[in-house]
Each structure stands twice: as C-alpha cells, then as structure tokens.
Amino acid sequence: MTTWRQEQLAEVIAEELSDLIRTRMKDPRIGFASITDVELSGDLRHAKVFVSVLGAPEEQRATLQGLEHAAGFLRHELAQRLTIRHTPDILFRLDESIERGTRILQLIHEMETQGQMASSSEGARGPTPAIERQEHPSEARAPQRNDQT
C-alpha cells in the first residue's frame, strides 16, 4: 500500500531525475531514455526507477549500465534539489511495458487484418445466409397494452 507521501515524492523524483538525465548527463551510453515510474519503499529510503529506452536491446542495456553507473551522481544531485531528510538509494529497472503494449497492438492489428481477409474471401463465395429472427412463444402471448390517455 502506498501512502500519499510516497506518491508525491515519487512524482517529484521522477520529474527531477528526468530533468537531470536530460540536462546533466553526458554519458554517450545513455540513449533516448524516459522515466516511466518510480516506486518508493515504505521508509522512503529506496527508490526503484523504471526507465523506458528506445532502441535495440544492446542500446537498452548500455543505457541501463550508464544510469546505474551514474546512480551516485544522480542521488547527490537529487539531494541538492529536494528538501528531504534522506535521499533514497536509486535502483534503475528497464520498463518494457511500452514494448509489450506495442506488441499487443500489433497482434490485434494482424488479427483484424486476417479477419477482414477471411470475411472478404467468404464474400467471394457468395452471400452469407441471412439470420431471421424467430419469435419466441412467450412474446406471442404477451398481453397488448392499451394506452388510453
């Protein structure tokens, strides 16, 4: 269970780390990375920072290594910017949720394309038989309302 303070501090840490990575990091290993989420421990001493990196798996690993190498620097810079008693230790994790979402959307698109191809091939065979609605016996016996207003 996360508290309001954890959520607020995690949001501020994500914003500050994003700014630090964008403006202060000069490591060539760090590619196009964005902070997607920060999870703080209950005592606010440890922060898991989820990073999404565009590029090949080798580029993602290199970016993660660059960020892990700079974790001390980032923690020091974070301490300068935040007014909290203890600056949390930072652990970087690769966030693959965007890639998974893209893969799921691609699979859905492929299934839709296959469904359209299948329906168009059925259309080439001839018209699909129309489904006629049969009246249920209980509907036939339903009393008719006389609205006399």
KOLPADREN-349276 format. One record per residue: residue number from 1; x, y, z of N, C-alpha, C, O in turn. Coordinates in steps of 0.001 Angstrom, whole numbers, padded with zeros to 6 digits. Example, Ala and Ser with C-alpha at 12.3 -4.5 7.8 and 13.67 -1.06 7.14 Angstrom:
<dotors>
{n=1; npx=013190; npy=-005690; npz=007800; capx=012300; capy=-004500; capz=007800; cpx=013200; cpy=-003300; cpz=007800; opx=014236; opy=-003319; opz=008465}
{n=2; npx=012850; npy=-002250; npz=007080; capx=013670; capy=-001060; capz=007140; cpx=012900; cpy=000030; cpz=007870; opx=013409; opy=001138; opz=008039}
</dotors>
This chain:
<dotors>
{n=1; npx=000844; npy=-001178; npz=000000; capx=000000; capy=000000; capz=000000; cpx=000888; cpy=001240; cpz=000000; opx=001788; opy=001377; opz=000829}
{n=2; npx=000625; npy=002116; npz=-000921; capx=001416; capy=003341; capz=-000991; cpx=000653; cpy=004469; cpz=-000302; opx=-000574; opy=004556; opz=-000362}
{n=3; npx=001413; npy=005305; npz=000337; capx=000809; capy=006438; capz=001028; cpx=000836; cpy=007656; cpz=000116; opx=001484; opy=007661; opz=-000931}
{n=4; npx=000132; npy=008663; npz=000529; capx=000087; capy=009902; capz=-000240; cpx=001489; cpy=010492; cpz=-000359; opx=001868; opy=010991; opz=-001419}
{n=5; npx=002265; npy=010435; npz=000736; capx=003621; capy=010987; capz=000722; cpx=004522; cpy=010227; cpz=-000246; opx=005324; opy=010839; opz=-000951}
{n=6; npx=004400; npy=008896; npz=-000289; capx=005187; capy=008108; capz=-001234; cpx=004867; cpy=008510; cpz=-002667; opx=005768; opy=008689; opz=-003486}
{n=7; npx=003583; npy=008649; npz=-002964; capx=003181; capy=009001; capz=-004326; cpx=003694; cpy=010384; cpz=-004716; opx=004202; opy=010576; opz=-005821}
{n=8; npx=003558; npy=011350; npz=-003800; capx=004013; capy=012708; capz=-004095; cpx=005516; cpy=012760; cpz=-004287; opx=005999; opy=013384; opz=-005231}
{n=9; npx=006269; npy=012106; npz=-003394; capx=007722; capy=012114; capz=-003502; cpx=008181; cpy=011365; cpz=-004750; opx=009131; opy=011786; opz=-005411}
{n=10; npx=007518; npy=010261; npz=-005076; capx=007873; capy=009512; capz=-006288; cpx=007666; cpy=010373; cpz=-007531; opx=008479; opy=010340; opz=-008455}
{n=11; npx=006595; npy=011132; npz=-007553; capx=006333; capy=012002; capz=-008700; cpx=007407; cpy=013087; cpz=-008837; opx=007863; opy=013378; opz=-009942}
{n=12; npx=007800; npy=013673; npz=-007721; capx=008836; capy=014712; capz=-007754; cpx=010177; cpy=014111; cpz=-008167; opx=010913; opy=014711; opz=-008950}
{n=13; npx=010491; npy=012935; npz=-007644; capx=011750; capy=012287; capz=-008012; cpx=011769; cpy=011975; cpz=-009502; opx=012794; opy=012172; opz=-010155}
{n=14; npx=010661; npy=011494; npz=-010053; capx=010607; capy=011206; capz=-011487; cpx=010849; cpy=012468; cpz=-012306; opx=011600; opy=012439; opz=-013281}
{n=15; npx=010225; npy=013564; npz=-011923; capx=010423; capy=014822; capz=-012657; cpx=011868; cpy=015296; cpz=-012571; opx=012459; opy=015691; opz=-013576}
{n=16; npx=012434; npy=015254; npz=-011371; capx=013807; capy=015748; capz=-011193; cpx=014813; cpy=014845; cpz=-011897; opx=015754; opy=015336; opz=-012520}
{n=17; npx=014624; npy=013524; npz=-011805; capx=015546; capy=012621; capz=-012497; cpx=015453; cpy=012792; cpz=-014004; opx=016470; opy=012750; opz=-014696}
{n=18; npx=014255; npy=012982; npz=-014515; capx=014111; capy=013214; capz=-015956; cpx=014875; cpy=014460; cpz=-016374; opx=015559; opy=014467; opz=-017398}
{n=19; npx=014756; npy=015505; npz=-015578; capx=015478; capy=016742; capz=-015885; cpx=016986; cpy=016537; cpz=-015774; opx=017738; opy=017009; opz=-016627}
{n=20; npx=017429; npy=015847; npz=-014743; capx=018866; capy=015606; capz=-014569; cpx=019439; cpy=014769; cpz=-015715; opx=020516; opy=015070; opz=-016231}
{n=21; npx=018722; npy=013729; npz=-016105; capx=019213; capy=012871; capz=-017192; cpx=019279; cpy=013668; cpz=-018489; opx=020220; opy=013519; opz=-019268}
{n=22; npx=018291; npy=014504; npz=-018714; capx=018238; capy=015270; capz=-019960; cpx=019292; cpy=016372; cpz=-019997; opx=019888; opy=016618; opz=-021045}
{n=23; npx=019530; npy=017037; npz=-018872; capx=020387; capy=018219; capz=-018903; cpx=021801; cpy=017987; cpz=-018388; opx=022732; opy=018636; opz=-018866}
{n=24; npx=021990; npy=017095; npz=-017442; capx=023295; capy=016973; capz=-016795; cpx=024094; cpy=015752; cpz=-017213; opx=025308; opy=015719; opz=-017016}
{n=25; npx=023454; npy=014762; npz=-017776; capx=024157; capy=013531; capz=-018125; cpx=024818; cpy=013686; cpz=-019488; opx=024173; opy=014066; opz=-020465}
{n=26; npx=026114; npy=013388; npz=-019541; capx=026858; capy=013472; capz=-020794; cpx=027392; cpy=012119; cpz=-021238; opx=028184; opy=012037; opz=-022176}
{n=27; npx=026956; npy=011056; npz=-020561; capx=027434; capy=009711; capz=-020883; cpx=026910; cpy=009300; cpz=-022254; opx=025700; opy=009319; opz=-022480}
{n=28; npx=027807; npy=008926; npz=-023177; capx=027331; capy=008552; capz=-024513; cpx=026556; cpy=007232; cpz=-024533; opx=025867; opy=006944; opz=-025512}
{n=29; npx=026654; npy=006432; npz=-023479; capx=025891; capy=005173; capz=-023431; cpx=024409; cpy=005416; cpz=-023243; opx=023581; opy=004591; opz=-023629}
{n=30; npx=024074; npy=006557; npz=-022646; capx=022674; capy=006826; capz=-022350; cpx=021983; cpy=007347; cpz=-023601; opx=022292; opy=008426; opz=-024107}
{n=31; npx=021045; npy=006550; npz=-024080; capx=020316; capy=006913; capz=-025286; cpx=019051; cpy=007679; cpz=-024954; opx=019008; opy=008464; opz=-024007}
{n=32; npx=018030; npy=007437; npz=-025745; capx=016748; capy=008113; capz=-025551; cpx=015984; cpy=007388; cpz=-024454; opx=015270; opy=006421; opz=-024719}
{n=33; npx=016136; npy=007855; npz=-023231; capx=015530; capy=007207; capz=-022072; cpx=014506; cpy=008129; cpz=-021444; opx=014671; opy=009348; opz=-021419}
{n=34; npx=013446; npy=007523; npz=-020938; capx=012447; capy=008308; capz=-020221; cpx=012021; cpy=007550; cpz=-018970; opx=011885; opy=006327; opz=-018974}
{n=35; npx=011815; npy=008305; npz=-017910; capx=011392; capy=007725; capz=-016640; cpx=009892; cpy=007470; cpz=-016729; opx=009119; opy=008395; opz=-016979}
{n=36; npx=009481; npy=006239; npz=-016529; capx=008055; capy=005918; capz=-016626; cpx=007392; cpy=005818; cpz=-015262; opx=006204; opy=006115; opz=-015130}
{n=37; npx=008148; npy=005399; npz=-014236; capx=007540; capy=005244; capz=-012918; cpx=008631; cpy=005204; cpz=-011863; opx=009768; opy=004823; opz=-012140}
{n=38; npx=008278; npy=005597; npz=-010666; capx=009169; capy=005497; capz=-009507; cpx=008374; cpy=004870; cpz=-008381; opx=007281; opy=005324; opz=-008041}
{n=39; npx=008941; npy=003818; npz=-007807; capx=008314; capy=003177; capz=-006651; cpx=009218; cpy=003392; cpz=-005450; opx=010408; opy=003079; opz=-005492}
{n=40; npx=008654; npy=003920; npz=-004393; capx=009406; capy=004176; capz=-003173; cpx=009066; cpy=003137; cpz=-002117; opx=007927; opy=002680; opz=-002024}
{n=41; npx=010068; npy=002768; npz=-001321; capx=009819; capy=001846; capz=-000224; cpx=009039; cpy=002583; cpz=000864; opx=008917; opy=003807; opz=000835}
{n=42; npx=008525; npy=001832; npz=001806; capx=007711; capy=002421; capz=002861; cpx=008461; cpy=003420; cpz=003720; opx=007871; opy=004385; opz=004205}
{n=43; npx=009770; npy=003201; npz=003916; capx=010558; capy=004127; capz=004719; cpx=011196; cpy=005237; cpz=003875; opx=011972; opy=006039; opz=004396}
{n=44; npx=010882; npy=005288; npz=002600; capx=011341; capy=006323; capz=001652; cpx=012863; cpy=006315; cpz=001480; opx=013448; opy=007341; opz=001132}
{n=45; npx=013500; npy=005183; npz=001717; capx=014964; capy=005123; capz=001600; cpx=015426; cpy=004451; cpz=000319; opx=016603; opy=004541; opz=-000030}
{n=46; npx=014532; npy=003785; npz=-000384; capx=014898; capy=003101; capz=-001619; cpx=013881; cpy=003456; cpz=-002701; opx=012672; opy=003478; opz=-002470}
{n=47; npx=014409; npy=003730; npz=-003872; capx=013532; capy=004081; capz=-004992; cpx=013870; cpy=003198; cpz=-006185; opx=015019; opy=003131; opz=-006621}
{n=48; npx=012847; npy=002521; npz=-006704; capx=013004; capy=001787; capz=-007961; cpx=012540; cpy=002710; cpz=-009059; opx=011390; opy=003149; opz=-009066}
{n=49; npx=013428; npy=003006; npz=-009987; capx=013119; capy=003915; capz=-011073; cpx=012999; cpy=003088; cpz=-012347; opx=013958; opy=002444; opz=-012773}
{n=50; npx=011827; npy=003110; npz=-012945; capx=011585; capy=002355; capz=-014170; cpx=011849; cpy=003266; cpz=-015363; opx=011312; opy=004369; opz=-015469}
{n=51; npx=012701; npy=002761; npz=-016257; capx=013161; capy=003556; capz=-017389; cpx=012785; cpy=002841; cpz=-018677; opx=013039; opy=001646; opz=-018834}
{n=52; npx=012185; npy=003572; npz=-019585; capx=011893; capy=003047; capz=-020907; cpx=012935; cpy=003600; cpz=-021866; opx=013182; opy=004806; opz=-021904}
{n=53; npx=013536; npy=002715; npz=-022633; capx=014604; capy=003116; capz=-023546; cpx=014232; cpy=002671; cpz=-024949; opx=013914; opy=001503; opz=-025173}
{n=54; npx=014273; npy=003594; npz=-025884; capx=014040; capy=003244; capz=-027280; cpx=015337; cpy=002728; cpz=-027879; opx=016416; opy=003261; opz=-027621}
{n=55; npx=015211; npy=001684; npz=-028681; capx=016396; capy=001173; capz=-029351; cpx=016500; cpy=-000331; cpz=-029226; opx=015616; opy=-000997; opz=-028687}
{n=56; npx=017604; npy=-000845; npz=-029738; capx=017866; capy=-002280; capz=-029714; cpx=018165; cpy=-002724; cpz=-028275; opx=018485; opy=-001894; opz=-027425}
{n=57; npx=018063; npy=-004013; npz=-028007; capx=018361; capy=-004496; capz=-026648; cpx=019768; cpy=-004134; cpz=-026173; opx=019971; opy=-003903; opz=-024981}
{n=58; npx=020742; npy=-004082; npz=-027084; capx=022101; capy=-003701; capz=-026677; cpx=022130; cpy=-002244; cpz=-026218; opx=022789; opy=-001908; opz=-025235}
{n=59; npx=021414; npy=-001388; npz=-026933; capx=021343; capy=000024; capz=-026553; cpx=020629; cpy=000191; cpz=-025213; opx=021003; opy=001032; opz=-024396}
{n=60; npx=019598; npy=-000623; npz=-025003; capx=018874; capy=-000553; capz=-023733; cpx=019773; cpy=-000968; cpz=-022571; opx=019787; opy=-000325; opz=-021522}
{n=61; npx=020525; npy=-002052; npz=-022774; capx=021448; capy=-002499; capz=-021718; cpx=022515; cpy=-001457; cpz=-021458; opx=022853; opy=-001195; opz=-020304}
{n=62; npx=023058; npy=-000852; npz=-022521; capx=024101; capy=000167; capz=-022353; cpx=023547; cpy=001382; cpz=-021598; opx=024224; opy=001944; opz=-020737}
{n=63; npx=022329; npy=001777; npz=-021923; capx=021713; capy=002906; capz=-021229; cpx=021506; cpy=002593; cpz=-019757; opx=021773; opy=003426; opz=-018891}
{n=64; npx=021024; npy=001379; npz=-019478; capx=020813; capy=000989; capz=-018093; cpx=022138; cpy=000937; cpz=-017321; opx=022195; opy=001340; opz=-016159}
{n=65; npx=023207; npy=000440; npz=-017970; capx=024516; capy=000420; capz=-017319; cpx=025006; cpy=001842; cpz=-017053; opx=025576; opy=002119; opz=-015997}
{n=66; npx=024785; npy=002737; npz=-018007; capx=025178; capy=004131; capz=-017816; cpx=024434; cpy=004782; cpz=-016668; opx=025015; opy=005535; opz=-015886}
{n=67; npx=023142; npy=004489; npz=-016569; capx=022347; capy=005058; capz=-015474; cpx=022756; cpy=004466; cpz=-014131; opx=022847; opy=005186; opz=-013137}
{n=68; npx=023003; npy=003157; npz=-014097; capx=023446; capy=002539; capz=-012842; cpx=024807; cpy=003079; cpz=-012423; opx=025069; opy=003272; opz=-011236}
{n=69; npx=025668; npy=003319; npz=-013401; capx=026979; capy=003887; capz=-013106; cpx=026841; cpy=005304; cpz=-012534; opx=027643; opy=005714; opz=-011695}
{n=70; npx=025852; npy=006031; npz=-012977; capx=025662; capy=007418; capz=-012537; cpx=024693; cpy=007543; cpz=-011369; opx=024307; opy=008657; opz=-011012}
{n=71; npx=024294; npy=006436; npz=-010772; capx=023288; capy=006487; capz=-009696; cpx=023753; cpy=007343; cpz=-008525; opx=022952; opy=008078; opz=-007945}
{n=72; npx=025022; npy=007263; npz=-008169; capx=025539; capy=008072; capz=-007060; cpx=025480; cpy=009560; cpz=-007387; opx=025060; opy=010373; opz=-006563}
{n=73; npx=025903; npy=009903; npz=-008593; capx=025840; capy=011305; capz=-009032; cpx=024398; cpy=011803; cpz=-009030; opx=024109; opy=012901; opz=-008556}
{n=74; npx=023503; npy=010986; npz=-009562; capx=022095; capy=011393; capz=-009618; cpx=021507; cpy=011535; cpz=-008213; opx=020706; opy=012435; opz=-007961}
{n=75; npx=021901; npy=010656; npz=-007309; capx=021417; capy=010758; capz=-005925; cpx=021930; cpy=012037; cpz=-005278; opx=021189; opy=012717; opz=-004568}
{n=76; npx=023187; npy=012364; npz=-005518; capx=023760; capy=013594; capz=-004968; cpx=023035; cpy=014827; cpz=-005528; opx=022690; opy=015743; opz=-004781}
{n=77; npx=022814; npy=014840; npz=-006827; capx=022112; capy=015973; capz=-007452; cpx=020660; cpy=016048; cpz=-006970; opx=020111; opy=017134; opz=-006781}
{n=78; npx=020058; npy=014889; npz=-006779; capx=018688; capy=014846; capz=-006268; cpx=018622; cpy=015428; cpz=-004854; opx=017673; opy=016131; opz=-004508}
{n=79; npx=019640; npy=015128; npz=-004042; capx=019684; capy=015664; capz=-002675; cpx=019798; cpy=017187; cpz=-002686; opx=019272; opy=017853; opz=-001794}
{n=80; npx=020480; npy=017742; npz=-003687; capx=020602; capy=019192; capz=-003791; cpx=019261; cpy=019836; cpz=-004124; opx=018977; opy=020954; opz=-003694}
{n=81; npx=018445; npy=019128; npz=-004886; capx=017188; capy=019705; capz=-005360; cpx=016011; cpy=019467; cpz=-004414; opx=015076; opy=020267; opz=-004381}
{n=82; npx=016046; npy=018381; npz=-003647; capx=014924; capy=018050; capz=-002772; cpx=015241; cpy=018450; cpz=-001347; opx=016398; opy=018431; opz=-000927}
{n=83; npx=014213; npy=018810; npz=-000610; capx=014398; capy=019144; capz=000799; cpx=013788; cpy=018032; cpz=001644; opx=012740; opy=018191; opz=002271}
{n=84; npx=014490; npy=016897; npz=001635; capx=014057; capy=015767; capz=002443; cpx=015237; cpy=015310; cpz=003289; opx=016393; opy=015570; opz=002956}
{n=85; npx=014933; npy=014628; npz=004382; capx=015986; capy=014232; capz=005322; cpx=016928; cpy=013199; cpz=004698; opx=018148; opy=013343; opz=004779}
{n=86; npx=016364; npy=012159; npz=004077; capx=017175; capy=011099; capz=003481; cpx=016834; cpy=011003; cpz=001995; opx=015675; opy=010831; opz=001618}
{n=87; npx=017848; npy=011116; npz=001179; capx=017639; capy=010925; capz=-000257; cpx=017666; cpy=009419; cpz=-000520; opx=018601; opy=008738; opz=-000100}
{n=88; npx=016667; npy=008901; npz=-001201; capx=016601; capy=007447; capz=-001388; cpx=017706; cpy=006920; cpz=-002306; opx=018161; opy=007607; opz=-003220}
{n=89; npx=018124; npy=005674; npz=-002032; capx=019024; capy=004972; capz=-002950; cpx=018241; cpy=004679; cpz=-004221; opx=017055; opy=004353; opz=-004180}
{n=90; npx=018925; npy=004800; npz=-005342; capx=018232; capy=004665; capz=-006620; cpx=018624; cpy=003358; cpz=-007284; opx=019807; opy=003057; opz=-007447}
{n=91; npx=017612; npy=002582; npz=-007665; capx=017815; capy=001365; capz=-008451; cpx=017088; cpy=001559; cpz=-009775; opx=015893; opy=001857; opz=-009792}
{n=92; npx=017794; npy=001395; npz=-010866; capx=017174; capy=001547; capz=-012178; cpx=016733; cpy=000188; cpz=-012691; opx=017469; opy=-000795; opz=-012606}
{n=93; npx=015532; npy=000150; npz=-013220; capx=014978; capy=-001058; capz=-013842; cpx=014467; cpy=-000696; cpz=-015220; opx=013918; opy=000382; opz=-015444}
{n=94; npx=014664; npy=-001633; npz=-016140; capx=014184; capy=-001417; capz=-017506; cpx=012683; cpy=-001668; cpz=-017555; opx=012218; opy=-002724; opz=-017126}
{n=95; npx=011935; npy=-000725; npz=-018065; capx=010485; capy=-000846; capz=-018185; cpx=010154; cpy=-001266; cpz=-019610; opx=010391; opy=-000527; opz=-020566}
{n=96; npx=009608; npy=-002454; npz=-019730; capx=009283; capy=-002987; capz=-021057; cpx=007794; cpy=-002922; cpz=-021351; opx=007328; opy=-003539; opz=-022309}
{n=97; npx=007040; npy=-002186; npz=-020544; capx=005590; capy=-002155; capz=-020722; cpx=005197; cpy=-001493; cpz=-022043; opx=004212; opy=-001896; opz=-022661}
{n=98; npx=005946; npy=-000491; npz=-022482; capx=005614; capy=000177; capz=-023747; cpx=005834; cpy=-000786; cpz=-024913; opx=005031; opy=-000835; opz=-025844}
{n=99; npx=006925; npy=-001550; npz=-024858; capx=007181; capy=-002533; capz=-025915; cpx=006104; cpy=-003607; cpz=-025926; opx=005643; opy=-004022; opz=-026990}
{n=100; npx=005698; npy=-004064; npz=-024718; capx=004638; capy=-005075; capz=-024657; cpx=003333; cpy=-004517; cpz=-025208; opx=002620; opy=-005214; opz=-025929}
{n=101; npx=003015; npy=-003287; npz=-024883; capx=001801; capy=-002664; capz=-025409; cpx=001841; cpy=-002539; cpz=-026918; opx=000842; opy=-002787; opz=-027594}
{n=102; npx=002990; npy=-002157; npz=-027445; capx=003148; capy=-002051; capz=-028893; cpx=002984; cpy=-003416; cpz=-029550; opx=002366; opy=-003531; opz=-030608}
{n=103; npx=003537; npy=-004450; npz=-028922; capx=003429; capy=-005806; capz=-029465; cpx=001964; cpy=-006266; cpz=-029451; opx=001498; opy=-006874; opz=-030415}
{n=104; npx=001247; npy=-005982; npz=-028377; capx=-000162; capy=-006371; capz=-028298; cpx=-000979; cpy=-005642; cpz=-029359; opx=-001840; opy=-006243; opz=-030001}
{n=105; npx=-000714; npy=-004350; npz=-029545; capx=-001432; capy=-003610; capz=-030587; cpx=-001134; cpy=-004172; cpz=-031972; opx=-002019; opy=-004246; opz=-032825}
{n=106; npx=000123; npy=-004569; npz=-032192; capx=000495; capy=-005151; capz=-033476; cpx=-000254; cpy=-006465; cpz=-033699; opx=-000743; opy=-006719; opz=-034800}
{n=107; npx=-000348; npy=-007306; npz=-032655; capx=-001069; capy=-008578; capz=-032781; cpx=-002555; cpy=-008341; cpz=-033046; opx=-003159; opy=-009045; opz=-033856}
{n=108; npx=-003145; npy=-007358; npz=-032371; capx=-004559; capy=-007042; capz=-032600; cpx=-004767; cpy=-006580; cpz=-034038; opx=-005735; opy=-006972; opz=-034689}
{n=109; npx=-003846; npy=-005738; npz=-034532; capx=-003958; capy=-005258; capz=-035906; cpx=-003841; cpy=-006418; cpz=-036891; opx=-004570; opy=-006468; opz=-037882}
{n=110; npx=-002918; npy=-007359; npz=-036622; capx=-002773; capy=-008521; capz=-037507; cpx=-004037; cpy=-009366; cpz=-037494; opx=-004459; opy=-009856; opz=-038541}
{n=111; npx=-004651; npy=-009546; npz=-036320; capx=-005875; capy=-010340; capz=-036234; cpx=-007018; cpy=-009653; cpz=-036981; opx=-007816; opy=-010317; opz=-037643}
{n=112; npx=-007096; npy=-008322; npz=-036875; capx=-008132; capy=-007599; capz=-037615; cpx=-007931; cpy=-007737; cpz=-039108; opx=-008894; opy=-007912; opz=-039855}
{n=113; npx=-006682; npy=-007658; npz=-039549; capx=-006378; capy=-007793; capz=-040971; cpx=-006744; cpy=-009193; cpz=-041455; opx=-007316; opy=-009344; opz=-042534}
{n=114; npx=-006419; npy=-010215; npz=-040667; capx=-006763; capy=-011585; capz=-041036; cpx=-008271; cpy=-011786; cpz=-041044; opx=-008797; opy=-012501; opz=-041896}
{n=115; npx=-008972; npy=-011160; npz=-040100; capx=-010429; capy=-011264; capz=-040055; cpx=-011073; cpy=-010615; cpz=-041262; opx=-012051; opy=-011134; opz=-041800}
{n=116; npx=-010531; npy=-009473; npz=-041696; capx=-011061; capy=-008803; capz=-042884; cpx=-010782; cpy=-009631; cpz=-044127; opx=-011621; opy=-009709; opz=-045024}
{n=117; npx=-009606; npy=-010251; npz=-044184; capx=-009283; capy=-011088; capz=-045337; cpx=-010189; cpy=-012303; cpz=-045375; opx=-010641; opy=-012705; opz=-046447}
{n=118; npx=-010463; npy=-012903; npz=-044204; capx=-011332; capy=-014073; capz=-044143; cpx=-012767; cpy=-013707; cpz=-044542; opx=-013428; opy=-014465; opz=-045253}
{n=119; npx=-013246; npy=-012540; npz=-044081; capx=-014609; capy=-012138; capz=-044425; cpx=-014717; cpy=-011785; cpz=-045898; opx=-015755; opy=-012033; opz=-046512}
{n=120; npx=-013675; npy=-011214; npz=-046475; capx=-013722; capy=-010894; capz=-047905; cpx=-013662; cpy=-012165; cpz=-048738; opx=-014256; opy=-012214; opz=-049816}
{n=121; npx=-012952; npy=-013210; npz=-048263; capx=-012930; capy=-014471; capz=-049012; cpx=-014270; cpy=-015182; cpz=-048894; opx=-014676; opy=-015876; opz=-049827}
{n=122; npx=-014972; npy=-015027; npz=-047762; capx=-016309; capy=-015592; capz=-047636; cpx=-017284; cpy=-014864; cpz=-048538; opx=-018209; opy=-015467; opz=-049082}
{n=123; npx=-017078; npy=-013569; npz=-048694; capx=-017925; capy=-012772; capz=-049578; cpx=-017758; cpy=-013196; cpz=-051028; opx=-018690; opy=-013078; opz=-051823}
{n=124; npx=-016569; npy=-013693; npz=-051376; capx=-016329; capy=-014142; capz=-052740; cpx=-017083; cpy=-015434; cpz=-053027; opx=-017429; opy=-015712; opz=-054175}
{n=125; npx=-017340; npy=-016231; npz=-051976; capx=-018066; capy=-017492; capz=-052162; cpx=-019551; cpy=-017257; cpz=-052404; opx=-020212; opy=-018078; opz=-053039}
{n=126; npx=-020060; npy=-016188; npz=-051923; capx=-021482; capy=-015924; capz=-052079; cpx=-021995; cpy=-015209; cpz=-050852; opx=-021282; opy=-015088; opz=-049856}
{n=127; npx=-023193; npy=-014746; npz=-050912; capx=-023727; capy=-014009; capz=-049775; cpx=-023929; cpy=-014930; cpz=-048578; opx=-024279; opy=-016102; opz=-048717}
{n=128; npx=-023701; npy=-014371; npz=-047424; capx=-023937; capy=-015147; capz=-046205; cpx=-025431; cpy=-015240; cpz=-045977; opx=-026163; opy=-014284; opz=-046235}
{n=129; npx=-025888; npy=-016377; npz=-045497; capx=-027335; capy=-016514; capz=-045286; cpx=-027809; cpy=-015563; cpz=-044197; opx=-027165; opy=-015390; opz=-043162}
{n=130; npx=-028926; npy=-014971; npz=-044461; capx=-029494; capy=-014028; capz=-043504; cpx=-030085; cpy=-014792; cpz=-042334; opx=-030732; opy=-015827; opz=-042498}
{n=131; npx=-029851; npy=-014270; npz=-041190; capx=-030404; capy=-014885; capz=-039987; cpx=-031732; cpy=-014213; cpz=-039697; opx=-031805; opy=-013006; opz=-039465}
{n=132; npx=-032776; npy=-015020; npz=-039718; capx=-034094; capy=-014471; capz=-039451; cpx=-034413; cpy=-014630; cpz=-037979; opx=-034114; opy=-015648; opz=-037354}
{n=133; npx=-035006; npy=-013630; npz=-037470; capx=-035373; capy=-013658; capz=-036060; cpx=-036688; cpy=-014403; cpz=-035928; opx=-037696; opy=-014067; opz=-036549}
{n=134; npx=-036635; npy=-015433; npz=-035089; capx=-037858; capy=-016176; capz=-034839; cpx=-038492; cpy=-015646; cpz=-033565; opx=-037816; opy=-015349; opz=-032581}
{n=135; npx=-039763; npy=-015540; npz=-033614; capx=-040487; capy=-015031; capz=-032460; cpx=-040591; cpy=-016108; cpz=-031403; opx=-040997; opy=-017236; opz=-031683}
{n=136; npx=-040227; npy=-015755; npz=-030205; capx=-040309; capy=-016676; capz=-029081; cpx=-041778; cpy=-016819; cpz=-028686; opx=-042515; opy=-015834; opz=-028720}
{n=137; npx=-042224; npy=-018038; npz=-028308; capx=-043644; capy=-018219; capz=-027946; cpx=-044114; cpy=-017306; cpz=-026821; opx=-045281; opy=-016914; opz=-026804}
{n=138; npx=-043240; npy=-016958; npz=-025881; capx=-043685; capy=-016087; capz=-024778; cpx=-043968; cpy=-014667; cpz=-025278; opx=-044794; opy=-013957; opz=-024703}
{n=139; npx=-043276; npy=-014253; npz=-026357; capx=-043521; capy=-012925; capz=-026916; cpx=-044868; cpy=-012868; cpz=-027622; opx=-045535; opy=-011834; opz=-027643}
{n=140; npx=-045253; npy=-014009; npz=-028203; capx=-046524; capy=-014046; capz=-028911; cpx=-047696; cpy=-013963; cpz=-027945; opx=-048757; opy=-013451; opz=-028303}
{n=141; npx=-047516; npy=-014466; npz=-026712; capx=-048596; capy=-014470; capz=-025740; cpx=-048623; cpy=-013216; cpz=-024878; opx=-049530; opy=-013062; opz=-024060}
{n=142; npx=-047677; npy=-012335; npz=-025030; capx=-047626; capy=-011148; capz=-024181; cpx=-048869; cpy=-010305; cpz=-024406; opx=-049267; opy=-010068; opz=-025547}
{n=143; npx=-049491; npy=-009845; npz=-023305; capx=-050703; capy=-009025; capz=-023479; cpx=-050341; cpy=-007677; cpz=-024101; opx=-049277; opy=-007109; opz=-023853}
{n=144; npx=-051250; npy=-007205; npz=-024899; capx=-051039; capy=-005927; capz=-025536; cpx=-051570; cpy=-004833; cpz=-024640; opx=-052637; opy=-004962; opz=-024040}
{n=145; npx=-050828; npy=-003775; npz=-024556; capx=-051219; capy=-002654; capz=-023696; cpx=-052146; cpy=-001723; cpz=-024450; opx=-051963; opy=-001431; opz=-025632}
{n=146; npx=-053107; npy=-001288; npz=-023747; capx=-053987; capy=-000275; capz=-024312; cpx=-053708; cpy=001029; cpz=-023582; opx=-054097; opy=001208; opz=-022428}
{n=147; npx=-053055; npy=001897; npz=-024243; capx=-052771; capy=003203; capz=-023653; cpx=-053867; cpy=004170; cpz=-024062; opx=-053885; opy=004694; opz=-025176}
{n=148; npx=-054775; npy=004387; npz=-023131; capx=-055844; capy=005322; capz=-023414; cpx=-055704; cpy=006501; cpz=-022460; opx=-056264; opy=006504; opz=-021364}
{n=149; npx=-054987; npy=007447; npz=-022875; capx=-054811; capy=008633; capz=-022027; cpx=-055504; cpy=009812; cpz=-022604; opx=-055462; opy=010897; opz=-022024}
</dotors>
